[in-house]
Amino acid sequence: MKDPNKFTGLIVALTVIACWFTSLCLLLNWHFNWTNPLVYLTVLIQMHLYTGLFITAHDAMHGTISTNKTVNNSVGYLSVFLFAGFFYSQLYTKHHKHHRHVHTADDPDYAEHGFWKWYFSFMWNYVTIIQLVIMAVAYNVLKVWVAEQNLLLFWVLPSLLSTFQLFYFGTYLPHKGEHDNEYQSSTLRKNHFFAFISCYFFGYHLEHHQKPGTPWWQLYKSKG
């Protein structure tokens, strides 16, 4: 008999990608009015869906999307490329380096001296010239069919905002300062709803380092 939970990780991953794609298509074709408050709410929703793309790729890096390695990695490649033209293999190497050398000079996610220096160091470690070229080409191709204001507001801006969301809740808050555990991590003290909307439960960061094989949608169960 087949395990009914075998495909849950894949279903969750594909649902996140589908929600992002459907939302983006609708927003890029929306003849909106700047005075409509829903415009700004949808930017935040799209930001959250972008964060979901990256979290999906992160789950793939820990092999939690599918037991089939090809399927698992393919979803990871797709998710992170859709996020901002990243290459999964490069992120995979750096992310596992973070887990091996957390809070040290060899940790690509760690920097000392304040939020902004840390953020720009974080971005510098991950953004590449080829990625910027890919995004520039994609932007110029898309604007042939899509209004430029829609591209900027619903495609460019949410992805940029998402980097702040991912960095602040998934790296900066959990790892800043000194900690009394081997993972040099803290955990979010607020409720599960806030933990989900802030960064797909990755505020529960100590729990993630303790159990890296736990997918994001199960991570709340590890919370003590």
Solvent accessible surface area in square Angstrom, and as a share of the most:
residue,aa,sasa,rsa
1,M,243,1.09
2,K,162,0.69
3,D,78,0.41
4,P,118,0.74
5,N,107,0.55
6,K,103,0.44
7,F,99,0.41
8,T,39,0.23
9,G,8,0.08
10,L,37,0.19
11,I,109,0.55
12,V,31,0.18
13,A,3,0.02
14,L,87,0.43
15,T,71,0.41
16,V,15,0.09
17,I,18,0.09
18,A,54,0.42
19,C,61,0.37
20,W,8,0.03
21,F,119,0.50
22,T,73,0.43
23,S,22,0.14
24,L,15,0.07
25,C,50,0.30
26,L,124,0.62
27,L,15,0.07
28,L,19,0.09
29,N,110,0.57
30,W,69,0.24
31,H,182,0.81
32,F,20,0.08
33,N,92,0.47
34,W,125,0.44
35,T,116,0.68
36,N,46,0.24
37,P,102,0.64
38,L,100,0.50
39,V,0,0.00
40,Y,103,0.39
41,L,89,0.44
42,T,29,0.17
43,V,8,0.05
44,L,95,0.47
45,I,85,0.43
46,Q,0,0.00
47,M,36,0.16
48,H,32,0.14
49,L,27,0.14
50,Y,1,0.00
51,T,0,0.00
52,G,1,0.01
53,L,0,0.00
54,F,43,0.18
55,I,6,0.03
56,T,3,0.02
57,A,0,0.00
58,H,15,0.07
59,D,7,0.03
60,A,2,0.01
61,M,7,0.03
62,H,34,0.15
63,G,43,0.41
64,T,26,0.15
65,I,6,0.03
66,S,20,0.13
67,T,117,0.68
68,N,78,0.40
69,K,155,0.66
70,T,103,0.60
71,V,53,0.30
72,N,6,0.03
73,N,38,0.20
74,S,59,0.38
75,V,11,0.06
76,G,0,0.00
77,Y,101,0.39
78,L,86,0.43
79,S,0,0.00
80,V,0,0.00
81,F,89,0.37
82,L,53,0.26
83,F,4,0.02
84,A,13,0.10
85,G,0,0.00
86,F,15,0.06
87,F,71,0.29
88,Y,7,0.03
89,S,58,0.37
90,Q,87,0.39
91,L,5,0.03
92,Y,92,0.35
93,T,84,0.49
94,K,68,0.29
95,H,23,0.10
96,H,42,0.19
97,K,74,0.31
98,H,6,0.03
99,H,38,0.17
100,R,157,0.57
101,H,65,0.29
102,V,18,0.10
103,H,24,0.11
104,T,63,0.37
105,A,113,0.87
106,D,78,0.40
107,D,7,0.04
108,P,16,0.10
109,D,12,0.06
110,Y,45,0.17
111,A,14,0.11
112,E,101,0.45
113,H,137,0.61
114,G,45,0.43
115,F,45,0.19
116,W,144,0.51
117,K,118,0.50
118,W,10,0.03
119,Y,13,0.05
120,F,123,0.51
121,S,37,0.24
122,F,28,0.12
123,M,38,0.17
124,W,216,0.76
125,N,45,0.23
126,Y,25,0.10
127,V,44,0.25
128,T,46,0.27
129,I,134,0.68
130,I,87,0.44
131,Q,10,0.04
132,L,96,0.48
133,V,74,0.43
134,I,40,0.21
135,M,45,0.20
136,A,52,0.41
137,V,85,0.49
138,A,30,0.23
139,Y,38,0.14
140,N,76,0.39
141,V,73,0.42
142,L,54,0.27
143,K,85,0.36
144,V,107,0.62
145,W,191,0.67
146,V,21,0.12
147,A,56,0.43
148,E,83,0.37
149,Q,76,0.34
150,N,4,0.02
151,L,0,0.00
152,L,90,0.45
153,L,17,0.09
154,F,0,0.00
155,W,22,0.08
156,V,43,0.24
157,L,65,0.32
158,P,0,0.00
159,S,14,0.09
160,L,97,0.48
161,L,55,0.27
162,S,0,0.00
163,T,14,0.08
164,F,67,0.28
165,Q,12,0.05
166,L,19,0.09
167,F,0,0.00
168,Y,79,0.30
169,F,43,0.18
170,G,12,0.11
171,T,10,0.06
172,Y,33,0.13
173,L,54,0.27
174,P,4,0.02
175,H,4,0.02
176,K,93,0.39
177,G,50,0.48
178,E,145,0.65
179,H,37,0.16
180,D,149,0.77
181,N,38,0.19
182,E,140,0.63
183,Y,59,0.22
184,Q,39,0.17
185,S,1,0.01
186,S,42,0.27
187,T,19,0.11
188,L,27,0.13
189,R,200,0.73
190,K,123,0.52
191,N,98,0.50
192,H,83,0.37
193,F,144,0.60
194,F,57,0.24
195,A,0,0.00
196,F,67,0.28
197,I,73,0.37
198,S,6,0.04
199,C,1,0.00
200,Y,7,0.02
201,F,21,0.09
202,F,7,0.03
203,G,7,0.06
204,Y,1,0.00
205,H,11,0.05
206,L,34,0.17
207,E,13,0.06
208,H,2,0.01
209,H,7,0.03
210,Q,92,0.41
211,K,111,0.47
212,P,50,0.31
213,G,51,0.49
214,T,25,0.15
215,P,19,0.12
216,W,26,0.09
217,W,54,0.19
218,Q,50,0.22
219,L,0,0.00
220,Y,76,0.29
221,K,129,0.55
222,S,28,0.18
223,K,47,0.20
224,G,106,1.02
